[in-house]
Amino acid sequence: MSDATLHNATQDPDDFAVSISDSIESFIVAVTEVAKGDEPDSAVPFLLLEISQLLLTGGRLGAHEDFVPDERYEPDIGPEPDVDELRERFANLLDPVDVYSEVFDPYVPRSEPVASRISDDLADIITDLRHGLAHYRAGRVSEALWWWQFSYLSNWGPTASAALRALQSLVAHVRLDQPLDELDGLDTDSGVSGDEEQLAEEAGKVMAAEIAGPLGLRGM
């Protein structure tokens, strides 16, 4: 069945669930491998590819009719796996381009950009995906699909979209030989003014050539 008909209620939900869970598990495994830092030269292109593929999975969830869990209250999945080490690994791997600015909701008038970190984004995405995967592996398929769909719309979808935009922008700066504004003076604990001149005053300059090699952006 094509993705265009995924909203059809007559579709076998098990087939859809298997496809979604396979995609999510593949993303978790692949990104966890990137975090190990064994191949830092390919980190950014690989993350760009993996998040793009994950957002296709999210789009399929978003286009589907609402899932309804079997139980009124969500069953306990036990303690959540710690993602602090994963977060720190990505922060080290992506330095100095981890911090970026993003408008949280493009439909809120006069929204100002906020500071975000790709490392935080990846850790948050994986936390949401693992939560649903725990339900799926326990045989609670409808609960897993409900959680993945709900959290795609409320958290990991917007987070993945923001991270993808940052990674795509990074690749574009390097491939188009455009200097990158450094955001080292910017932190996620502080707000970001929408005033471009103020951003320019806070930012230094990091030449694309300085980050292209270590992040795998040369000769792609």
C-alpha positions in Angstrom: 0.0 0.0 0.0 1.4 3.4 -0.9 2.1 6.1 1.7 -0.7 8.2 0.1 -3.3 5.8 1.5 -1.9 5.4 5.0 -4.9 7.1 6.5 -7.1 4.3 5.3 -8.7 2.6 8.3 -8.9 -0.7 6.4 -5.1 -1.1 6.3 -3.6 -3.9 8.4 -2.1 -1.9 11.3 0.4 -4.7 12.0 2.1 -4.2 8.6 2.3 -0.4 9.2 3.6 -1.0 12.8 6.4 -3.3 11.6 7.5 -0.8 9.0 7.5 2.1 11.5 9.3 0.1 14.2 11.9 -1.1 11.8 12.6 2.4 10.6 12.8 3.7 14.2 15.1 1.0 15.4 17.4 1.5 12.4 17.6 5.2 13.2 18.5 4.5 16.8 21.2 1.9 16.0 22.7 4.1 13.2 22.8 7.3 15.2 24.2 5.5 18.3 27.0 4.3 16.1 27.8 7.8 14.9 28.0 9.0 18.5 30.8 6.6 19.2 33.0 8.9 17.1 34.8 6.1 15.2 34.2 8.0 11.9 34.0 11.7 12.7 34.8 12.7 9.2 31.3 11.4 8.1 29.3 12.6 11.1 27.4 15.5 9.6 26.5 13.9 6.2 25.4 10.7 8.0 23.2 12.6 10.5 21.7 14.6 7.6 20.8 11.4 5.9 19.5 9.5 9.0 17.3 12.4 10.2 15.9 12.9 6.7 14.9 9.3 6.6 13.4 9.5 10.1 11.3 12.4 9.2 9.8 10.4 6.3 8.7 7.9 9.0 7.3 10.7 11.0 5.4 12.1 8.0 3.8 8.7 7.6 2.7 8.8 11.2 1.4 12.3 10.9 -0.6 11.5 7.8 -2.2 8.5 9.4 -5.6 8.7 11.2 -5.2 9.0 14.9 -4.2 5.9 16.7 -6.1 4.9 19.9 -4.3 2.8 22.5 -6.0 -0.2 23.9 -5.7 0.9 27.5 -7.0 4.2 29.0 -3.8 4.8 30.9 -0.3 4.2 29.6 1.4 1.1 31.0 4.6 1.6 32.9 7.7 0.8 30.8 10.1 1.0 33.7 13.1 3.3 34.0 14.1 5.2 30.9 17.6 4.5 29.5 20.1 7.3 30.3 21.0 9.4 27.3 23.5 11.8 29.0 26.5 9.9 27.6 25.0 10.0 24.1 24.3 13.7 24.5 27.9 14.4 25.6 29.4 12.4 22.8 27.5 14.3 20.2 28.4 17.7 21.9 32.1 16.8 21.6 31.7 15.4 18.1 29.9 18.4 16.7 31.8 21.1 18.5 32.0 24.0 17.4 28.8 23.8 15.4 26.5 22.2 18.0 24.7 25.4 18.9 22.3 26.9 16.4 19.3 29.3 16.5 15.8 28.2 15.6 12.3 29.6 15.5 10.3 27.3 17.7 6.9 27.8 16.0 6.8 29.5 12.5 3.1 30.1 12.9 3.5 32.3 16.0 3.6 35.9 14.8 6.9 37.8 15.5 8.6 34.7 17.0 12.2 35.3 18.0 14.8 32.6 17.5 15.9 30.5 20.4 19.2 28.8 21.0 19.3 25.0 20.5 21.9 22.2 20.4 22.0 19.4 17.9 23.4 17.1 20.6 20.3 17.9 22.8 18.0 17.4 19.9 19.4 13.9 19.1 19.2 12.8 22.7 15.6 14.0 23.0 14.6 12.3 19.7 16.1 9.0 20.8 14.4 9.2 24.2 11.0 9.6 22.6 11.6 6.8 20.0 12.9 4.4 22.7 9.9 5.0 24.8 7.6 3.8 22.0 9.9 1.0 21.1 9.6 -0.3 24.7 5.9 -0.6 24.2 6.3 -2.2 20.8 8.7 -4.9 22.1 6.3 -5.6 25.0 3.6 -6.4 22.4 1.6 -3.2 23.0 1.5 -2.3 19.3 -1.4 0.2 19.5 0.3 2.0 22.5 3.6 2.2 20.6 1.9 3.6 17.5 -0.1 6.1 19.6 3.0 7.3 21.4 5.2 7.6 18.3 2.4 9.5 16.5 1.7 11.8 19.5 5.3 12.5 20.3 6.1 13.1 16.6 3.5 15.9 16.5 4.4 17.3 19.9 8.1 16.8 20.3 10.4 14.7 18.2 9.0 15.8 14.9 9.6 19.5 15.4 12.9 18.7 17.1 14.1 16.5 14.2 13.0 19.1 11.7 15.0 21.8 13.5 18.1 19.7 13.7 17.8 18.8 10.0 17.5 22.4 9.1 20.7 23.2 11.0 22.6 20.3 9.4 21.4 21.2 6.0 22.4 24.8 6.5 25.8 23.7 7.7 26.4 21.6 4.6 25.2 24.5 2.4 27.6 27.0 4.1 30.5 24.7 3.4 29.6 23.5 -0.1 28.8 27.1 -1.1 32.0 28.4 0.5 30.1 30.8 2.8 31.6 31.8 6.2 29.6 30.5 9.1 28.6 32.8 12.0 30.0 31.4 15.2 27.5 30.9 18.0 30.0 30.1 20.8 28.8 33.3 22.6 25.3 31.9 22.4 23.9 29.3 24.8 20.7 27.4 25.2 20.4 28.9 28.7 19.9 32.4 27.3 17.5 33.9 24.8 18.4 35.0 21.3 17.2 38.3 20.0 15.8 38.5 16.6 17.9 41.5 15.8 20.5 40.3 13.3 22.8 43.1 14.1 22.9 42.0 17.8 23.6 38.5 16.7 26.4 39.7 14.5 27.9 41.6 17.5 27.8 38.4 19.6 29.1 36.2 16.9 32.7 35.7 15.8 33.6 34.2 12.4 34.3 30.5 11.9 35.5 29.9 8.3 33.9 27.0 6.6 37.3 25.6 5.8 38.0 25.1 9.5 35.0 22.8 10.0 34.7 21.1 6.7 37.4 18.5 7.2 36.7 17.4 10.8 33.0 17.1 10.1 33.2 15.2 6.8 32.1 18.0 4.5 34.9 18.0 2.0 34.6 16.3 -1.3 31.1 15.0 -0.8 
